Amino acid sequence: MIELVVLGVLAFCAFVVFGALFAAASMVGWILVLPFRMLGLLFRGVGLLVGLPLLLIALTVGGLVLGLGAVLAFVPLLPIALLAAAVVWLVRRAARRPAHV
């Protein structure tokens, strides 16, 4: 029975040792790869600076096209709106006349 406890303690120690070795190797790998990550971040930033004006132009043109489309979608309702405005104008003009007794 004591052999199983000793075997468990040895297995735990092996896990601790291999975990520490893996952590050290990961740290060394991270330090070796860090300059390349920073270079990639730099290239991404330059790409953003190059693409930002193009993105702003595309958004402006798209907004104008969609805005024009939204305005033109209501053009068929223009005669109905003009008729309603004429009726409102006639009703208000008739309501302003003084009543003759």
Backbone torsions as a table, in degrees:
resi	resn	phi	psi	omega
1	MET	NA	-38.7	-179.8
2	ILE	-67.2	-25.2	178.8
3	GLU	-63.9	-37.0	179.1
4	LEU	-67.1	-36.4	177.8
5	VAL	-67.4	-43.6	178.9
6	VAL	-63.8	-42.2	178.5
7	LEU	-63.1	-38.9	177.3
8	GLY	-65.4	-41.5	178.4
9	VAL	-65.6	-41.5	177.9
10	LEU	-64.6	-39.8	178.1
11	ALA	-64.7	-41.2	177.8
12	PHE	-62.9	-42.4	178.3
13	CYS	-64.1	-39.4	177.9
14	ALA	-63.2	-42.2	177.4
15	PHE	-61.7	-40.1	179.6
16	VAL	-65.8	-44.4	-178.7
17	VAL	-65.0	-48.8	-179.4
18	PHE	-66.4	-33.5	176.0
19	GLY	-65.6	-41.0	177.8
20	ALA	-66.1	-40.8	177.5
21	LEU	-63.9	-42.1	178.8
22	PHE	-64.9	-39.7	178.7
23	ALA	-64.9	-41.4	178.9
24	ALA	-65.6	-42.6	178.6
25	ALA	-64.5	-38.0	177.5
26	SER	-65.2	-39.9	178.8
27	MET	-65.0	-42.9	178.4
28	VAL	-64.2	-43.7	177.9
29	GLY	-62.5	-39.9	179.5
30	TRP	-64.8	-40.3	179.7
31	ILE	-67.9	-36.1	178.4
32	LEU	-70.0	-32.4	-176.1
33	VAL	-89.0	-15.1	-174.8
34	LEU	-56.8	-44.1	178.8
35	PRO	-60.7	-36.6	179.3
36	PHE	-69.6	-35.1	175.2
37	ARG	-65.1	-41.2	178.8
38	MET	-66.2	-37.7	177.0
39	LEU	-65.0	-40.6	176.2
40	GLY	-63.3	-38.9	176.7
41	LEU	-64.0	-39.3	177.3
42	LEU	-63.2	-45.5	179.3
43	PHE	-64.3	-37.2	177.1
44	ARG	-64.2	-39.0	177.9
45	GLY	-66.0	-41.0	177.5
46	VAL	-65.1	-41.0	177.2
47	GLY	-61.9	-38.2	177.3
48	LEU	-65.2	-42.9	179.7
49	LEU	-65.4	-34.2	178.4
50	VAL	-73.7	-40.4	-174.7
51	GLY	-84.0	-15.9	-176.3
52	LEU	-62.6	-45.1	177.2
53	PRO	-62.1	-38.1	178.4
54	LEU	-65.4	-39.0	177.5
55	LEU	-64.4	-42.1	178.5
56	LEU	-65.2	-39.5	177.3
57	ILE	-63.9	-44.7	-179.8
58	ALA	-63.2	-40.4	178.9
59	LEU	-66.5	-38.9	179.5
60	THR	-66.3	-47.5	179.7
61	VAL	-63.7	-42.0	178.7
62	GLY	-63.9	-40.4	177.9
63	GLY	-64.6	-40.4	178.2
64	LEU	-65.7	-42.0	-180.0
65	VAL	-65.6	-44.7	179.3
66	LEU	-67.4	-36.7	177.7
67	GLY	-65.4	-42.0	177.8
68	LEU	-64.8	-39.1	177.7
69	GLY	-64.7	-38.2	178.9
70	ALA	-67.6	-38.2	178.6
71	VAL	-68.4	-43.4	-178.6
72	LEU	-69.6	-20.1	177.8
73	ALA	-68.8	-24.7	-178.5
74	PHE	-97.6	2.7	179.5
75	VAL	-61.7	-39.5	178.2
76	PRO	-62.7	-20.9	178.7
77	LEU	-85.1	-4.0	-176.8
78	LEU	-61.2	-45.2	178.1
79	PRO	-61.5	-36.5	179.3
80	ILE	-67.9	-39.6	178.4
81	ALA	-66.1	-39.8	177.6
82	LEU	-65.4	-39.3	177.4
83	LEU	-64.1	-42.8	178.6
84	ALA	-64.7	-39.8	177.9
85	ALA	-64.6	-38.3	178.2
86	ALA	-65.7	-40.9	178.6
87	VAL	-64.6	-44.0	178.3
88	VAL	-61.4	-41.0	-179.9
89	TRP	-64.4	-42.6	-180.0
90	LEU	-66.9	-39.8	-179.2
91	VAL	-67.2	-42.8	179.1
92	ARG	-68.1	-35.1	179.8
93	ARG	-68.8	-37.5	179.3
94	ALA	-72.5	-30.3	-179.1
95	ALA	-75.1	-17.4	-178.0
96	ARG	-84.8	-13.7	-179.2
97	ARG	-69.7	137.7	177.1
98	PRO	-71.3	146.6	179.6
99	ALA	-80.4	134.5	177.0
100	HIS	-95.5	128.4	-178.1
101	VAL	-102.9	NA	NA
